[in-house]
Amino acid sequence: MCSSDLFYRELVRTINQKRKQMKLTIKDRIIVGWNSDEVMIKKVFDRFSEELKKNVLANEIKEEDGVLEKVKLNNIELSLKIKKR
């Protein structure tokens, strides 16, 4: 399994953990905002965008600026924002 696959799996786990902390149900859809300077992270979001939407029940995944929560996945820093749609 390559590093982008591992990062993707960790990303799904992290987003679903945040959904749980927000007390969202499977009926609730989210919007995922993200930002990173890491090329590998950008490739993961490009490659797995549609699959990620299905696995985290998101209507939209978009790169954005603004106030995002810093998250460290596999020693790579990423900024995320999860909000209920």
N, C-alpha and C positions, 0 to 999 in steps of 0.2 A: 504494500500500500504506500503510495507516495505521500509526500508531506502535505500537498494541497488536499488530498482526501482526508488525512488525519485532521487537518485544520478545519475542514468542512464539518466533520463529525463533532468536533469540539464546539464549533460555532452553533450548530443545531442544539446541542445540549445546553449551552449557555443561554440561548434565546428562550428555549422552553423552560428553563429554570426561572428566568425573569418573568415569563408568562405566569408561572405558578405563584411567584411572589406577588404579582399583581392581582392574583385570585381570578384569573380569566378562565373561562370554560372553553370547550371545543366549539361552541357556537360563536365565540368572540373572535373577530379578526383583528389583525394588528398591521401597523405600518412600521417597517424597520428602516431607520436612518443609520448610516454608517459613514466613517471617514478614516482614512489611513494613508500614509505616504508609502507604505510597503507594497511593492509590485506584486508579491505573491498574494496578498489579501485582495487586491484589485482583480487578479486573475481568478481567484476563488469565487468572488461575487459574480464575475462575468460568466464563468463556467457553470456554476451551480444555481444561478438565480431562480429558475423555474422550479427546480427540485427543492430549493430552500423554502420558497413560498409554500409549497405543499406540506413540508415537514414542520413548519412553525406556524402554519395557518395565517399567513400574511397575504394581504391584498397587494401590497406594494413594498418593494425594497429599493431604496434610493441612496445614492451618495449625497451627503449634504454637509454643510457647515453649521455652526451654531453651537449651542450648549448640548454636548453629548457626554455620556458617561464613559470614562476610560476603563477598558477591560483588557486583561492580559490573557492571551490564549497561546499555549505552547511557547511562552517567552516572547511573543510578538504583541505589541501594544496596538489596540484598535479602539476607536471611539464608536459607541452605539447609542441609539435612542430607540426605545420601543414605546409605541403609544397605541392605545385602543382605537380602532376605527369606528 
